[in-house]
Every structure is written in C-alpha cells, then in structure tokens.
Amino acid sequence: VTIFSMVKGAILENPVKTKDLKRATGLSERMIRDGINNLRFNYSVPIGSIRQATNNGYYFIRNQDDLIATIAPIKAQAKQELNVINKLKDNLKNWSDER
C-alpha cells in the first residue's frame, strides 16, 4: 500500500527514489522491486521507471510519453541481451567447428 501510494504521487520529472521507498517501508531494495512487479503484473498498475544518473526512480505512467520513457531503455537492454545470446551461439558453433 505504501509503495503504491508513493509511486502514484510520483511523475516522470520527479520519480520516487528506491531509497525513499526503503525508508518509508523498511523493505530491502529487492523486496521493493518485487512489490513494484507485483503491482504491475497482478494489479495492472502502470508503474514506470527511469534510470538516468541524475533522475532515477519509479513513477505513475500517465500518458504515452511516460510509457515511452520507460519502454525505450528496456527494449535497448533486451536487444543487447539478444545480441549476447546470438554471439555466444555463434562462438560455440565456430569453436566446435574448429576443433
């Protein structure tokens, strides 16, 4: 309930920081992430996150721009991870072919 209340009041330009959620709830960082995902997946709450050096934290997604700000870095990270998977598969195939 506390996580939801704090995030619901936060906006993209002023997200609630994990340290503030930890202070308010007494939960660990891992438990906060689990709580956020519980709200997203089990209660369909549109919670966004931003990971910039000067402005990071969680916020309530209110419009398409907020959604894009959350989705873009997740897509980029997923693409990088897929590149690693494909490269490892190629490396194994090439390594096996050479032996």
N, C-alpha and C positions, 0 to 999 in steps of 0.2 A: 504494500500500500504506500509506504514512504517513497520507494523508488518511483512508482507510478506518479505520485503527486509532484515530486520534484522534477521529473522529466516532462510531465505535462505542462509545467510552467516555463520550461526552457525553450528557447528558439535557436535557430541555426547561428545567429550572430552572437548569442550568449548561451552556449550549451552548459549543462550541469556537468561538472567535472567528477571523475571517479572518486577522487579524494574527498569531495564534499558528500557524495553518496556513502562512502565508507564511514565518514564521521557521523552522519545522520542515522545510519542503520546499524553500525557496529559489525557489518559484514565484511568479508575479505573481498579483494578485487575479483577473484574467481566466482564467488557467490553473487557478486553484483552482475557480472556478465551472464551467469546462469539465470538470474532474475530478469534481466533485460530480455534474454531469449525466451524465457517463459512467457513474458508479456507479449512478445512479438508472435510467437508460434501458437500459444494456447489461448490467448485472449485477443489476438489480431490487433494489437495496439501498434500504430505506426511510429515506431521509435527509430530515429536516425542517429547516426554517429558521425563525427568528423574527427579526422586525425591529422591536424596541422600542428606545427611546432608551437605556434602562439595561441591557437584556438582549437582545443580538442574537448571532446565530451559527448554527451547524449542530449538529444532534443526531440521534441514532438514534431513530426513531419506534418506541415500544414498545407503544402502546395507542391506543384511539380518541381520547382527549383530546389526545394528542400530535399525531395526524393532523389533528384539527380546528384546533388552534393553528396549523398550517402552512397548511391549506387556506383558512381564512376570509379572511385578508388577500389571498391570491392571487385568490380569487373577487371580492372587492371591487374590486381593481385591474382585473380583466378587465371587470367591469361598467362601471367608469368609462371604460375604453378604448372599449368598445362605444358608450357614450353619445357620446363624441367623434366616432366614426365616423359615427353616425347624424346628429349635429348638422351635421357637415361636408357630408354628402349633402344634407340639408335646405337648408343655406346655399347650396350650389351651385345647387340647383333653384330656390330663391327668387330668387337673384341673376340667374340666367339668364332667369327668367320676367319680371323687371322690366326687362330690357334690350331 
